Amino acid sequence: QVQLVESGGGLVQAGESLNVSCTASGSVTSIYAMGWYRQAPGKERELVAETDRDGRTNYALSAEGRFTISRDNAWDMWSLRMLSLKPENTAVYYCHARIITVVTSYDCWGQGTQVTVSS
């Protein structure tokens, strides 16, 4: 099993920057992909950024150029650097891991961290 814990987040003003981080514990070698999703009030959860062991990195169109996902070499911690934040970036940000083992695959989620951008 894998457990994810987010840190960071908070309240910032429009134009400011913020980092959120995720730390994984447990069977981290089974993590195939890691990333960030967000869910704004009244909206569905959506992908922000993700990267995988095949070297692919994807960003939501709204995140390209301002957000950067990074990870450590142990694949047990990853971060999302968010620049020039906008009020529409306000959401609960969830870290996500796609777990793949020889017998199963599943998605793992953190508890979420609130990011609020004031205008």
Number of C-alpha atoms within 10 A of each C-alpha: 9 18 16 21 18 22 16 15 18 14 13 18 14 17 14 14 16 18 17 22 21 25 18 22 13 11 13 19 14 17 23 17 20 29 26 26 19 22 19 16 9 6 9 9 15 14 19 24 24 23 20 16 11 8 7 9 16 15 18 13 10 11 17 12 11 12 20 18 22 17 17 9 8 9 18 19 19 24 22 23 15 20 17 14 23 18 15 13 20 20 21 18 27 27 30 26 27 17 20 15 12 6 5 7 13 10 13 17 19 19 13 22 20 19 23 20 21 16 11
